[in-house]
């Protein structure tokens, strides 16, 4: 785990969104990063499709960022996922 420095304004945005969506600030930041990362990798997908992809990936065991980067995720096929990036080990 590392430390990411963000602007005060972004931190305030995170705080407001996390409260509104019942998430921790860290969980909200991770959600935005995951959605943004997938939006950059899959520019043809809209927010709804990205969220559906995340749900399918979670059902299949989690999002494997390396697989996503190689185009192993699409809107129809669940990934052969391993461990979601940043997922806590139990």
C-alpha positions as CSV (number, residue, x, y, z in Angstrom):
1,X,0.0,0.0,0.0
2,X,1.3,3.4,-0.8
3,X,0.4,7.0,-0.2
4,X,-1.1,9.1,-2.9
5,X,-1.0,12.9,-2.6
6,X,-4.1,14.7,-3.9
7,X,-5.3,18.2,-3.9
8,X,-7.4,19.6,-1.0
9,X,-10.3,20.1,-3.4
10,X,-10.2,16.4,-4.6
11,X,-10.0,15.3,-1.0
12,X,-13.2,17.3,-0.2
13,X,-14.9,15.8,-3.3
14,X,-13.9,12.4,-2.0
15,X,-15.2,13.2,1.4
16,X,-18.6,14.4,0.1
17,X,-19.0,11.5,-2.3
18,X,-18.0,8.9,0.2
19,X,-20.5,10.2,2.8
20,X,-23.3,10.3,0.2
21,X,-22.5,6.8,-1.1
22,X,-21.8,5.2,2.4
23,X,-18.2,4.4,1.5
24,X,-15.0,5.2,3.3
25,X,-12.9,7.9,1.7
26,X,-10.3,5.3,0.6
27,X,-13.0,3.0,-0.9
28,X,-14.5,6.0,-2.8
29,X,-11.0,6.9,-4.2
30,X,-10.4,3.3,-5.2
31,X,-13.7,3.1,-6.9
32,X,-13.1,6.2,-8.9
33,X,-9.6,5.0,-9.8
34,X,-10.9,1.6,-10.9
35,X,-13.7,3.2,-13.0
36,X,-11.3,5.7,-14.5
37,X,-8.7,3.1,-15.3
38,X,-11.3,1.0,-17.1
39,X,-12.7,4.0,-18.9
40,X,-9.2,4.7,-20.3
41,X,-8.6,1.0,-21.3
42,X,-12.1,0.7,-22.8
43,X,-13.1,4.2,-24.1
44,X,-16.0,2.7,-26.1
45,X,-17.8,1.7,-22.8
46,X,-20.0,4.1,-20.9
47,X,-20.3,4.3,-17.1
48,X,-23.1,1.7,-16.9
49,X,-21.2,-0.8,-18.9
50,X,-18.1,-0.3,-16.8
51,X,-20.1,-0.9,-13.6
52,X,-21.6,-4.0,-15.1
53,X,-18.0,-5.2,-16.0
54,X,-17.0,-4.6,-12.4
55,X,-19.9,-6.6,-11.1
56,X,-19.2,-9.5,-13.5
57,X,-15.5,-9.4,-12.6
58,X,-16.4,-9.5,-8.8
59,X,-18.7,-12.5,-9.4
60,X,-15.9,-14.3,-11.2
61,X,-13.4,-13.7,-8.4
62,X,-12.3,-10.1,-8.8
63,X,-10.7,-7.8,-11.4
64,X,-7.3,-8.8,-12.7
65,X,-5.8,-5.5,-13.9
66,X,-3.2,-7.3,-16.1
67,X,-6.0,-9.3,-17.8
68,X,-8.0,-6.1,-18.3
69,X,-5.0,-4.3,-19.8
70,X,-4.6,-7.2,-22.3
71,X,-8.2,-6.8,-23.4
72,X,-9.3,-9.9,-21.5
73,X,-12.5,-8.2,-20.3
74,X,-15.3,-7.3,-22.5
75,X,-19.0,-6.5,-22.1
76,X,-20.1,-10.1,-22.8
77,X,-17.6,-12.5,-21.2
78,X,-16.7,-12.6,-17.5
79,X,-13.0,-12.5,-16.9
80,X,-11.0,-15.5,-15.8
81,X,-10.1,-13.4,-12.9
82,X,-7.6,-14.1,-10.2
83,X,-7.3,-11.4,-7.5
84,X,-8.8,-7.9,-7.8
85,X,-6.1,-5.2,-7.7
86,X,-6.0,-3.9,-4.1
87,X,-8.3,-6.6,-2.7
88,X,-7.5,-7.4,0.9
89,X,-6.1,-10.9,1.5
90,X,-8.0,-12.7,4.3
